Amino acid sequence: MKDAHHKGEGHQEGHGTVYKYGMVINLDKCTGCGACMVACMAENNIPFRKEDTNDRLTQNFWMRVYKISNGGSFPDNDICYLPRPCMHCEGHGHHNRTPCVTVCPAVATDYNHETGIVSQIYTRCFGCRYCMAACPYHVRVFNWWDPKWPEGMEEYLNPDVSPRMRGVVEKCSFCFHRLQRARNKAYSEDRREVHEDEYQTACTQACPAGAITFGDLTNPEHKVYELKKTPNAFRLLEVLGTNPKVYYTSSRAWVRKAADVYVGKEGSGVTHT
Amino acid sequence: MSTSEEKERNVAGGEQRTEGSSWRFLVPVIAFFAGFLVFLCIGWGIFPKILYSEKQQPIDFNHQLHVDEMGDCEACHYFREDGSFSGIPKSENCIECHESAMGEHPEEAKLIDQYIEPGKEIPWLSYARQPDCVFFSHAAHVRMAGLDCMTCHGPIGESEHTRPYQYNRLTKYSRDIWGWNIAGIKTNTWDRMKMDDCAECHEENGTNQACFVCHK
């Protein structure tokens, strides 16, 4: 299942080169510092609610660090931090089955076959939240309030990312605007390909431990190509067949096991905060 | 004689009676068309005037004069090194030529007195400004697809005066996005800048139709 990518490397289709952007997150390196979450919020104009910054249910995170535990008692206790962006599920077969895309009644989200990125169009979304129910990774978040920033902070908003209004769903876009920016540069230099270092997500660059690697999963020259094939690589809830493009690696067997649903043992020893 | 007169009177009377009843039948028809006309005038004449507000540009800019002097559009509307498009020039671009007056035109005097000497930016109103959710890459269209500026912006390079800037009072979007024809009829490619118009060309040229191509 891990090597289910049959598409050729960067082949031409229509106008542009076809990419399949994805991530490999090394959980052995992740310290749970949360720099990726902060970088993501700053990059993507994610509003924060001053009055309840500790209420994780009402905070909108595109990138969220979970803490999982093996549930053992000392000295066998072990914890692991698990950063979770959008998985940008590809699904299988010709009619791809990205869970959120198939349920959206407004066509406010789609799967881009040229980049492998699942979009979210805020002006089209009317907030029914079917996609939130469909997403097995709890990636999508709902704007219960109009965005508000402390005075003066509006000046620091990213002009490349459109702020969302109350009543719409939002989610991680793999910093798609950075790809647009990189493409702009490539076009001005008369080339269509975007180099690996030209397009990196904010969380990837912010991670002080270097736990996140980002790139084109189908391009052998990109680091993620080899990393996703390592024996310790796995994906979350692979059993559902969502075919996510975010891979994790961990040398610990219980972490790899916790990533999937095992009937009978469901939820055992896995907690998240 | 009298009988024929009576007959004529009767005929006339009969005609009068029939005329009167057909007139009564016409009243609602005429009322309908009168009302239709009134609402047509409101809908096509008065409503657009209410819907759009009008502003004048800070300076009456002569595009033709500048194109003749500078050569082409990219002399002022240039690409930056990172591939982004500069759009409307900043006053620092104007200073390159207009540090002091080059002629005696009152609009140039206005430029120097009000903006260049105090070091202020000219608050130009952008006709082609798209809503915030739209991503548009000039590099992709001009450099890669080889489109002419005219295709979207029209013959603005031939204008001698700036036209008034109209914007929708509700959305605050420039009228150029919807188009100047209130019925939305377009005869030239630059008449409208709605999503349908982008999609039309993208479809013709086989561009990827995914949302994230143009949205952000």
Contacts between the chains, C-beta under 8 A, distances in Angstrom:
chain1	res1	chain2	res2	distance
A	14	B	206	5.3
A	14	B	207	7.0
A	14	B	208	5.9
A	15	B	205	7.7
A	15	B	206	6.7
A	15	B	207	5.5
A	15	B	208	6.4
A	16	B	208	6.7
A	108	B	211	8.0
A	109	B	211	7.5
A	110	B	210	5.7
A	110	B	211	5.1
A	110	B	212	7.9
A	111	B	210	7.8
A	112	B	208	7.0
A	112	B	210	3.7
A	112	B	211	7.6
A	112	B	212	5.6
A	112	B	213	7.7
A	113	B	208	7.8
A	113	B	210	7.3
A	114	B	208	5.0
A	114	B	210	6.7
A	115	B	210	7.7
A	115	B	212	7.3
A	117	B	212	6.1
A	119	B	210	6.6
A	119	B	211	4.3
A	119	B	212	4.1
A	119	B	215	6.9
A	121	B	133	7.2
A	121	B	211	4.9
A	121	B	215	5.1
A	122	B	133	6.4
A	123	B	131	7.5
A	123	B	133	4.6
A	123	B	215	7.7
A	124	B	211	7.8
A	160	B	135	7.8
A	160	B	216	6.4
A	161	B	216	6.3
A	162	B	132	4.9
A	162	B	133	4.7
A	162	B	216	5.3
A	163	B	132	7.7
A	173	B	212	7.3
A	176	B	212	5.4
A	176	B	216	7.3
A	177	B	135	7.2
A	177	B	216	5.5
A	180	B	135	5.7
A	180	B	137	6.5
A	180	B	216	7.2
A	181	B	82	7.4
A	181	B	83	7.8
A	181	B	84	7.5
A	183	B	83	7.9
A	183	B	137	6.8
A	183	B	139	7.7
A	183	B	140	6.9
A	184	B	82	6.9
A	184	B	83	3.5
A	184	B	84	5.7
A	184	B	137	5.5
A	184	B	139	4.6
A	184	B	140	7.4
A	185	B	82	5.3
A	185	B	83	4.0
A	185	B	139	7.9
A	186	B	83	7.2
A	187	B	83	5.9
A	187	B	137	7.1
A	187	B	139	3.9
A	187	B	140	5.4
A	187	B	143	4.9
A	187	B	144	4.9
A	188	B	79	5.7
A	188	B	81	7.9
A	188	B	82	7.6
A	188	B	83	3.5
A	188	B	139	5.0
A	188	B	143	5.9
A	189	B	83	7.5
A	190	B	143	7.1
A	192	B	144	7.5
